[in-house]
Amino acid sequence: MALGSDELRRQDVQGLLVSGYARMHRAKYVMLEVTDRERARRWLDRLLPRITTSVRPTERRCVNIAFTASGLRELGISDADLLTFSVPFQEGMAEPHRSRVLGDWGPSDPSTWVWGRHGDDRLHVLLLLFGCDPDELAEVESDELAPAVRGGAVAVVHELTPEPLPGKVNCGKFGIEHFGFADGMSQPVVRGSGQEQRYKGDDARRTVIEPGEFVLGYRNAYGKVTPVPRVATGTGRPWDFGRHGTYLVFRQLAQDVAGFWRYVDRQTLRPDGSADEEARVRLASKMVGRWPSGAPLVRTPHLDDPDLGADNSFGFAQWDRDGLRCPIGSHVRRSNPRDASPDARPPRALELANLHRIIRRGRVYGAGLDAPLDGDDGQERGLFFLCLNANIERQFEFVQQNWCNNTKFGGLYDEADPITGTQPEGGGRFTVQGVPVRTRHHGVPNFVTVRGGAYFFLPGIPALRYLATGRR
């Protein structure tokens, strides 16, 4: 098949691209150091037949694997060949310039991270393990990882274990995050994955994205073939090693759940100082852009409507150009502006927004906090944020820099994303548009703190075979 073909070879693409493995209620993310190259390659060769692809049905367990730039180097990819990979991947997330782009300063500065700090070259491999229950997860870890550790092929650097919130594994078909809101509604679908057949008309234009936006070696939304990392083969013609692969962004985000709910509580107290629960939930929803059920404010601005919890069929320009329903600076509106842009009309604005889409595959960690207004319990909780994109700069980093942390987003002038944005010293601001006057909330603290992060390459199956055997 020619490079740039529109047909997605799902059998050569790891399964995380098309599925978050929602039926796999247990997961573990294991970060590894390669301690013996040849043993590690033999381990990878044994693991290869059991790597979950984009065509294999999800049953009781799933396994995927990704590598840092230093990990590819440890497995034999030359420095010259690494130069064909994207610059952010080569530099790493914690490189000072990238930290400035992402807003990782203050409490999120990489020097404070638990893992992924700048200069830490022990992080080579990310092994993603999924099981339908705790026993299955323990078995897949014993089957796929333990022999490699015992045999001296790899050493465990760090382990991260998502933990479903008790009683909140699902809300309809979507999960609940620690602030208490349904998550995962606004996800793009890769053309050629087979999932796009569910979408028609405007829904398809909002949701179905060209494969080259997420998989290297295919045509993207510009009609161009996404650049592919290559390796020298000794034949005089480099091989397209990166084809069928993608870049995986991984960030550990700690959430200050008590701080979030206590802030919105203080902001919505009645004149006599008593709490107003309805106003509290309304302001929290304004900051997020959806109600706790997932119902979009654009469709139901005054009350939560669980029947609309899975609704993703809307545009901001069509329903709410001035932000009177869903504030312009809300998290949902910033992370995907859809057809709302001051620089283009709706059809073109949607096309431009879709140039920056990412596929999110996050899971929560830490125990839930059932009574956040009573204070914090001292336990860390948050989100393991994973996303897939073919162009880290144009997709993930663009969203972070130009939409989430941009104080001038959408005609605003001094406020970042109220949920994930990096707030200035002394706190930020959040505006709720209204008629006849707007409402301004001051002193917004950082509700989310980065605790670790790295850029990985999620290879296609042929590239994994090459890493394991040296053969294409």
Secondary structure, DSSP 4 states (H G I P E B T S, - for coil): --TT-SS--GGGSBGGGT---TT--EEEEEEEEES-HHHHHHHHHHHGGGS-BSSSPP-SEEEEEEE-HHHHHHTT--HHHHTTS-HHHHH-TTSHHHHHHHT--GGG-GGG-SB--TT-TT--EEEEEEESSHHHHHHHHHHHTHHHHHTTSEEEEEEE---PPTT-S-BTTB-B-TTS-B---S--EETTSSGGGG--HHHHHHHEE-GGGTSTTSB-TTSSBPP---B--SSSS-B-TTTT-EEEEEEEEEE-HHHHHHHHHHHT--TTS---HHHHHHHHHHHHSB-TTS-BTTT-SSS--GGGTT-----HHHHHTTSSSS-TTSHHHHH--TT--TTS-HHHHHHHHGGG--EE--EEES---S-GGG---S---EEEEEEEES-TIIIIIHIIIIIIS-TTGGG-SS---TTTSPPPTT-EEEEE--SS--EEEEEE---EEEEEEEEEEE--HHHHHHHHHS--
